[in-house]
Amino acid sequence: MKDPLKIFSGNANPELALAICKEVGIPLGEAHASRFTNDNLFVQIGENVRERDCFVVQPLQTSENILELLLMLDALRYASAKRITAVVPYYSYARSDKKDMPRISIAARLIADLVVTAGAHRMLTMTLHSDQVQGFFSIPCDHLVATPLFCQHFRRQDLSNAVVLAPDAGSAKRAGAFASRLNLPLGFVDKRRVSDTQVEVRSVVGEVKGKDVIIFDDEIAAAGSLMENVKALREFGVNRVYAGATHGVLSGPAVQRIEAMDVDRVVVTNTLHIPPEKRITKLEVISVAPLFAEAIKRIHTGESISAIFE
């Protein structure tokens, strides 16, 4: 009997899915996605999955990514897959985790409900913007963090004069875990968000003058926040400035801003597809494939996920 573990991929980041399969040691499962003439999506699983343990790799960056994932989960459910795990490296709606304005949707909960309704038995994701989103799922949800990968990456350089900086008070816990692993001091930026793309930096809490600063965040979208943070740090007389973020969304003017800003290096992971034209000299991309592959193998065999980070 063939190995019952199967990994499939949507169109959002097939390169990551292939890298995960290479780490696991199995071929990528056959799946097809196309469009009807009326622009509706069509998804078909191209091989037998009856009584198989199936994983679907699909970051949710766009609305089309979400719909494609739902259709793939539903197709696997109707094909009698034994267990279906949605592997979502980037959960884009995690920011919409509360009703902080009148008459809005708590989209993070809505997407979680849709994933479950479509047929997922488990969820595997990475670095949610809000930790409480993990509790929005009525199925087991394993939440990976890329912190160990970033620690491994930054340990290659001299950290004797370094300090870790959270880009805002809300990110202090995440940045604190990174600083603790590297045994570095922690500071944070006091900022106010003016709009979706604009922030106002008021002060920097912590000793940063003459230091090498590593700004650690969950994602870089339009890079407006990063740009303002770097400007403020230069005014405080820092030495070198680095930035690390799990998700390189890099939307709108992000690449141009990173190219223009006075930052030594920006490090992101490949949870999202980063096309060649966005891979500028200042940008480094590290792979999360080994981490996801190890998590998938442990889910398949019933081993502990938390043991990965111990």
N, C-alpha and C positions, 0 to 999 in steps of 0.2 A: 504494500500500500504506500502511496506517495505521502510525503510530508504534508500534514493537514494545515500547515501555516501558509497563508496567502497574503500578499501585500499588493494593493492596487493604488493607483494615483489618479487624481483629477488633473486638470490642465493648469492649475495655479503654480505648481512647482515640481514638475516631473523630475528635474535634476536631483532634487533632494531625495525623492522617493527611490530613484535608481541608486543613489549613494547609500541609502539605508539598506536596500536589498543586497548590495555588495557586502556591507558589514555583516548582515545576517547570514549571507551565503545562499540566497535563493533568487530566482529570476523574478522580475516584476510581473505581476499578474496582467492578463490581457483585458483591457477595457476600452470601449470606444465611446467618444462623445462627439456629436455633430448637431446640426441645426436643420429643422424643417424649413420649407419655403416661407412659412409664416413667422420665422425667427424663433420658434420654440426650441428648447434644448431637447436632445434625444441622447439617452445613455444606455449602453448595453454592456453587460459583463460577458467577455468572450471565452470563458471556460467554465468547467464544472466547479461549483463551490459547495455542493451539497455536503452538509456536516463538516465543513471546514471552518477553521478559525481565521477570520478575515479582518484585515486592517486597511483603512482607506486614508491615504495621506493627502491632505488638502488644506493649506492655509486659507483663511477667509479674509482676503483683502478687498474683494469687490462683491457686489450683490450677485453677480454671475457665479463666482466661486461658491457662494452659499447654496444657490439653487442646484449647482452641479453636484455638490456634496450630498444634498438631500436626495437627489435622484439616484445617486450611486448607492446610498444606504438602503433606499427603498428597493432597488433592483436586487441587491444582495439578500434582503429579507425575503423577497418573493422567490429567490432562487434557492431557498432553504439553507442558507449559511448557518452553521451551528452557533457562532458568536461573531458579532460585528463591532469593531472598535473604530471610532472616528479619531484619526490622528490629525489634530489641528495645531500645527506649530505656531500659528498666529491667529488669535481670536480677536478680530478687529473691533467688535462691539463691546468689549470688556469695559470701555470707558463709560458706557451708558448703563451704569449699575445702580442708579438711584433716581428718584423723582425729585430733582433739585430745581425744576421749573414747572409752572402750571401746564397741564394738559400735554404731557410728553409721554413717550413710550419708554419703559425700562427694557431697552432693546437686548441687553445682555441676557436677561431672563427669557425673552421671547425666542431668541435664536437657540438657547439651550433646550427649550420645550420642543422646537421644531426638529432638532437633531434627534431627540429621543423618540418623537412621534414617527420620524422617518425610518427608525429601526435600529439605531445604535444601542448596543448593550453596555458599552464602556466609552469613556472619553479620555484621550491622552493629549495634553496641551503643554505649552511652555510659557512662562513669565507672563501671567495675566496682569493687566494693568491694575486690577483690583482683586485682591486675594479672595474676597467674599463671593466672586463670580463662580468659584469652584463649587460653592454650595447651592448654586442655582440649578444644578443638574440633579435629576432624580435617579440617576444611574451613577455607578462608581466613576470618579473623575480623578485621574492621576495628573498632578501638576509638576512638571519638570522646571528646573531653573538652569540658566546657562552660566551661573556664577563660577563654578569650578573651571569651565573652559576659559573664562576671562582671566581668572587667577593664574592658570597655567600660561596663558599668553603674556600677561604683564610681568610675570616673574622672570622672564628672559632679559629684562632690562634692569638697570640700577634703580632701586626703590628707596635708597637710603635717605633721600630728601623729598619723598613723595607724601601727598595727602589725598585722600578720597573725598570728593565733593558730591553731595546729593543735589540735584538741580532744583529741588524745592523741599519743603518740610515733609510733604506727603511721601517722598521717595527715600526718606532717611532710613527706614527699616531695611529696604532692599540694598541701598548703598552701604549701610552699616554691616550687613552680612559679608559683603565684598571686602570692606575694609578690615573686618575682623579676621578673615581668612588670610589676608596679606599682612596682618599685624601693623596696620597703618592708622593714623588719626583720621577722624571724620569731621567734615564741616558741611554746611548746607547753604543754599541761596534763598534769601527771602524775596519772593517775587509775587507779582499779581498778574493773572491772565486777563488781558484786555479783550481779546477775541480769540478765535480758533487758531489764528496764525500770528498773533502779536502778544508779547508779554512785556512786563515792566519789572526790571530788577531794582530792588530797593537797597539791599545790603548783602554782604557775605558774612556768615557766622562761622568763625573759626580762623585759625592762623594760616594764611596762604601766602603772605609776602615772601618772595624769594624761593618759593616751593615749586616742585613739579606737581601739577594738579591733574588728577584723573576724575573727570566728570562721569558718573555712572548712572544710567537711566534704563528704563524698560524699552523705549523705542525712540527713533528719530523720524519724525514725519516730514514737516516742511522745514525743519531745522531752525525755526524762528527762536525758540527757547534757547537752543544751543548757541546761536549767534549772539544773543543778548548776554548769556552767561560768560562767553569768552570775552566779550567787550568789557564786561564788569571786572573780570579777573585781571585783565591787562591793566586796568586802572588801579588795581590793588597791588601791582608790582610782582606778579607771579613769574616764575621762570618758564618752564615748559607747560603746555596744556595738551592733555590727551582726552579723548572721549570714548566711552564704551557703552553700547546699547544692544540689547538682544535683537530687537526687530528693526531692520533697515527699511522702513517704509519708503523714505526718500521721495516724497510727493512734491509736486509743484516745483518751486525754485530751490529745493533742498541741495541738490548737487552743486549748483552755482554758488549757493551760500557757503557750503563747506569749502569749495575751491577758493573762495575769496577771504574767508575768515582766518584769523591768526591762530590756527590750531596746528599742532605738529602731526597728529594722526587721529583718525576716527575709526574705531573698530566695531563692526556689527557681525551678526551671524547670518547664515543662509536660510533662516526660517521662511523668508520670502525670496522669490526669484529677483536677483539683481542683474539686469542686463549689462552687457559689455560697455555700453556707452555711459553707464553710471559708475563704473569701476575706475574712478579717478585715482591719481597717485596717492592722495592723502587717505584714501579709504582702504581698509583691510577687511576681508571677509573670512571668518572662521567657521568651520563646519560643525553643525549639531548632529550630523548623521550618526556618529558613533554613540551618542547619548540616546537618541531615539531608538537605534537598533538594539541597544542593551535593554531599554525599557520594554520594547516589543517582545524580545525573547523572554524576559522575566514575566510579562503578562501571560504569554503563551504557556509557560511552564508552571505558573502559579507561584513564582518567587517574589520576594519583597522588592518594591520599587525604591523605597526610602534607603535601602542598603547601598544603592548606587552612590548616594551623597555622603555616606559615612566612611 
